[in-house]
Amino acid sequence: MSNPIQILIVEDEALFSSRIAMQLEQLAYQVIAEVDDSEGALKILSANRIDLILMDIHIQGRYDGVELAEMIHKEYQIPIIFITSNHDDLTFRRASRITPAAFITKPFSDIQLQRTIELSLVQVQKSVVEISQLQKEAEDEDVLFIKKRSRIHKVVKQDIFYLEADGKYTRVCTKSDFFLVRKPMKEIMELLVGFDFMQCHRSYVVNMKKVKSVDLEDDLLILEERTVPVSKREKDKLLERLKWI
């Protein structure tokens, strides 16, 4: 049996939020949390696997729904369904630029909610399939195709500086950008076999060709403007690999 879709609700009307949660549970989805502000949403996202977010544009906290969606798109590859009102055209246009998975207008029925979620998840799955197809085509080209927000980026493997484990995700870091991939670091490493990557810490894998120097006192690898920690467990193997004199 497949795991249920895990959903986060970000809605500042408590009664409406409870109603959505009830609808979702009746549709066999799993509601991870109901929060009413941006800070609460970010806290839940940092500690849980979330497959889909249902979010009102007008929420409490430091950021509104559009600003929060922008932050989420930068850090996570999670589809967002915006909850909107008919009379709010200006905010709707502003939110459209974030390229959400869908919009759903208050009030909505169970069937409207179900169809909106299903269509959103189909779009996400289609993107995953497209990336997999591109990746298969790129196996002999020494590149990775990685989705970030609404674009698929071509990343040359040798241009990767390091990988950083982030729970069930892996942050793939280049000189000027990073990509959060919903795969464990071990799976990303399998795509980099044959390249000069080495584990230097429980949470880090580094491209040895990008190493400029090693700070032996603070146990750090210097990669141009970036630094990566070295664990005592991996330090000796790493120094041996560098063949220093």
Secondary structure, DSSP 4 states (H G I P E B T S, - for coil): -PPPPEEEEE-S-HHHHHHHHHHHHHTT-EEEEEESBHHHHHHHHHHS--SEEEEESS-BSSS-HHHHHHHHHHH----EEEEE-TT-HHHHHHHHTT--SEEEESS--HHHHHHHHHHHHHHHHHHHHHHHHHHHHTTTTTEEEEEETTEEEEEEGGG--EEEEETTEEEEE-SS-EEEESS-HHHHHHTTTTSSEEEEETTEEEEGGG--EEETTTTEEEETTEEEE--HHHHHHHHHHHT--
